[in-house]
C-alpha cells in the first residue's frame, strides 16, 4: 500500500438490493464510543471490517453503495471531500466524528 494515501478499515455489506459501506479510521476500529442516551457504539466486526483499503479503492466501492457509515475524522473528511453526505449531517460520538448517509 502507498504510505502517502489514507487507509481505512472497511466492510461491504450486501443486503437485498442495497450495498452498505461501513468505513472507519484505523485508530477507531475496536473502540467503544459513547452514543445518544447512554448507548454504546461498538466500532468492531462484524459491522465494521478489518479489511484495509486505500482511498482510491474505497472510492470505487463508494460509487456502488447506497448506504454509508463513516467513523473517524479521516473517514468523514474523505466522505465530504468526495461529495458523500453533508457537513451538517456529521455528529459526534464523544470526540469522534460520525456520518451516516442513505441515497434514496
VOPALUM-188375 format. One record per residue (C-alpha): residue in one letter; y, z, x. Coordinates in steps of 0.001 Angstrom, whole numbers, plus 500000, padded with zeros to 6 digits. Example, Ala and Ser with C-alpha at 12.3 -4.5 7.8 and 13.67 -1.06 7.14 Angstrom:
BEGIN
a495500507800512300
s498940507140513670
! end
This chain:
BEGIN
x500000500000500000
x503532499296501102
x505282502542502024
x508676501098501001
x507611500713497371
x507371503529494874
x503869504620493916
x502830506201490637
x499774507836489101
x498787505558486208
x496285505354483378
x495986502446480951
x494549503220477511
x493463500513475098
x493205501732471514
x492506499057468951
x495282496513469346
x497506498911471268
x497925499366475003
x499279502738476123
x500593503093479662
x500737506678480971
x502735506935484203
x503762509929486276
x505258510671489653
x502631511634492201
x504130515101492579
x503880515682488804
x500168514909488483
x498182518077487876
x501177520146486769
x501618522012483516
x505157521638482188
x506947523643479506
x507166521773476210
x509001522451472954
x508405525693471058
x506443527279473890
x503894524461474098
x502461523457477472
x502262519787478520
x499428519097480955
x500072516159483250
x496456515501484167
x493383513428483406
x492148512130481093
x495513511041479637
x497414510648482889
x495322508915485509
x494836509465489169
x494877505727489915
x497683504902492336
x499802501869491573
x502845500316493233
x505837499320491171
x505114495558491247
x501636496083489797
x502969498621487320
x505491496089486058
x502685493629485292
x500848496265483224
x504102497236481518
x504505493668480250
x501252494091478293
x501799497596476926
x503386498580473637
x503459502354474140
x504621504201477252
x504736507755478588
x506719508307481795
x506862511719483505
x508995512495486558
x512304511330487937
x510966508234489757
x508785507106486843
x511587507463484317
x514042505745486683
x511562502856487084
x511284502507483296
x515029502473482769
x515608500009485632
x513086497632484040
x514629497902480580
x511829500022479145
x513436502649476962
x516914504000476559
x518541506669478740
x519417508613475556
x515678508992474867
x514977510864478108
x514183514538477531
x513496517373479942
x510253519311480146
x511623522189482180
x513308520393485083
x511154517253484773
x512289514051483041
x510074512620480294
x510365509351478386
x508177508112475552
x508663504553474281
x506942502661471485
x507527498955470933
x507446498068467260
! end
